[in-house]
Amino acid sequence: MQITDLRSDTVTKPTPEMLQAMFAAPVGDDVYGEDPTINQLEEKAAAMFGLEAGLFCPSGTMTNQIAIKVHTQPLTEVICDVSAHIYQYEGGGIAFNSGASMALVHGTRGKMTPTQVEAHIRPLDNVHYPETKLVALENTCNRGGGNFYTIEEIAAISEVCKRHDLALHLDGARVFNALVASGDDAKAYGNYFDSISVCLSKGLGAPVGSVLLGSKDFIKRARRVRKVLGGGMRQAGYLAAACIYALENNIERLQEDHRKAKAMEQALLQADYVESVFPVETNIIIFKLNEKYTDAAFVAALAKEGIKASSFGPQMVRFVTHLDVTEEMLQHTISVLKALNQKEVEV
């Protein structure tokens, strides 16, 4: 049976062309700064986003945690949406690594407004509160169903941060999905963010890797934190080569993932077992089941048809499209979703 894996866009496998680029990569010792392929990736990514320097790391969690560590000190606070990855899915790392607290904003599908951000800034003259130091945005918003900030919305939040002398960080786990969907220019991000985490192992299809971007001074300090966290990877240019290939070949094709996600959305909107679907804007589909099925039973029913999906909370299910989801897989998934209208799922 052919397996259609919709659990996440992290499940992608390198293509033969990507593997060829990896095998051909010149490498050196990155901790000494001597891996030419890593250096090329860091420079390329920084230039794309209008920032001075980059730092290659094994994961987006590491790039986020390094950035937060550099931007904050113990007794300070980070403002983010309550659904943000840095709060929900990074193991309490902000408390463990940085000794900072978090001010949680209840935004709309993962997005905060400038007014909400400003309302959560602590008064500096009150010793009862931690000192606000950092605002963190996520683009796209995972738990928001791939919702994204436009450059205009980013600019407005950046203005609040500048007015209050706060740093602004971007968890760009799926930032290229946001850029492709919005048509915004990546280089403009450098005007607003003090640091950006760019993940390359999701929709772009690299097997491993994220790049942290910022000023030269910021990256110099970040490199020290990466070393402490065990992120010095030596001859990791083989991995960086896959990331370079992804940046050069797999950005525009994200539109295909978005198209497939919209097709699945349409099938779900017509299903009698679906209560609601988050509006699909990029490659993430989150939907709520009605009382006909539990999320566990529904995911199990899909598995019997060769489709892997994720339970995403009570009665919630998530699909994520990616470059390994073929047109045939898309049509099979839609057929299964339609067929489930006609029968009860066996619990």
Protein Blocks (a to p, Z undefined) as FASTA:
>chain_A
ZZddfkbmklpccdfklmmmmmmpccddfknopafklmmmmmmmmmmnopabdcddfbfk
lmmmmmmmmmpcehiacdddfkbmklmmnoommmmmnopacdddddeehiacfklmmmmp
ccfklmkbccdfbdcdddddfknoopacdfklmmmmmmmmmmnopacdddffklmmmmmm
nopafklmmmmpmbdcddfklmnopabdcdddddfklmmmmmmmmmmnopaghjmmlmmm
mmmmmmmmmmmmmmmmmmmmmmmmmmmmmpckbfbdcddfblbccddddfkbcfklmmmm
mmmnopacddebehiacddddfklcfklmmmmmmmmmmmmmpccdZZ
